[in-house]
Amino acid sequence: MEADPQQFARDHAKLRRNRLTGIALMCAAVACFSCLDATAKYLNLYMAAMQVVWARYTSAFLLALIVSNPITQPGMLRTKKPLLQIVRSALLLGSTALNFVAVRYLQLDQVLSILFSTPFIVAALAGPLLGEWVGWRRWLAILVGFCGVLLVTRPGAGGIHPAALLSVGSAICYALYVVATRVLSRHDSTETTLFYSNLVGALAMLPVLPFVWSPPQSWFIAFLMIILGGFASFGHYLLIAGHRLAPASVLAPFIYTQIVWTTALGFFVFGDVPNRWTIAGAVTVICSGLYLLYRERTIGPRHV
């Protein structure tokens, strides 16, 4: 029986729309993560880094209970991959904690340079683990975007602190988390995956709290501790939803757009004026993302 060309064209168009929607959700997710980082940076001035991590997970978990929880949705905790849910949640917690500790010892440009190696790791893992192989054009676009990040961060040529290994561990954990998110998106709902992320993180940070706790100095600080979880929950909800629509290798390069949001927030919140290197790097990142978007819109998923 011959395939229907019109049906093939409709399926191909739907697949392309899904991938483009996934890219849009990914860009929105990293915008939320930029807000999360800016809020965390501000809170780090008033409390220990591990207390900020605790606030991020606990507030996210409590907000999730209000919006969707096992009481109002009895099937929330049912998962086809319980072990992978726990491992994925632990990977995200590990990435967050390692990055918060590393930033205490490393310059921000060093941390960012290592963190933005994530798309390379995801692209390398997506083939053997997910069957989502990356073509040379996308590898080239990823490389161009990474060069744009290096223009912004310009890591120094001197020696680097051993804590850089923590940042490397954070990038590896996050890349594995992205791959695990893609796998779980095929089996469990977005709400279930998000709930497990917040639950595991909140429970894991609870025993740490007595050793790092200091009361909020104002209602505004307490509000930021709550909104921190909102940015995290909404960002990861968008991230999970995006991975339900598009392959991890397609979405990973758009993590670079976070540098644009971070630069803007640094200017408006902290008064950090971007220099010519930041502007040049941001333009490079945007061009890399626009090229990948062009490939998706004009050529589609058959040629990567």
Secondary structure as GFF3:
##gff-version 3
##sequence-region A 1 304
A	DSSP	alpha_helix	5	43	.	.	.	ID=ss1
A	DSSP	alpha_helix	49	67	.	.	.	ID=ss2
A	DSSP	alpha_helix	82	102	.	.	.	ID=ss3
A	DSSP	alpha_helix	108	115	.	.	.	ID=ss4
A	DSSP	alpha_helix	118	130	.	.	.	ID=ss5
A	DSSP	alpha_helix	136	153	.	.	.	ID=ss6
A	DSSP	alpha_helix	164	184	.	.	.	ID=ss7
A	DSSP	alpha_helix	190	205	.	.	.	ID=ss8
A	DSSP	three_ten_helix	206	208	.	.	.	ID=ss9
A	DSSP	alpha_helix	209	212	.	.	.	ID=ss10
A	DSSP	alpha_helix	219	245	.	.	.	ID=ss11
A	DSSP	alpha_helix	248	251	.	.	.	ID=ss12
A	DSSP	three_ten_helix	252	257	.	.	.	ID=ss13
A	DSSP	alpha_helix	258	270	.	.	.	ID=ss14
A	DSSP	alpha_helix	276	298	.	.	.	ID=ss15
###
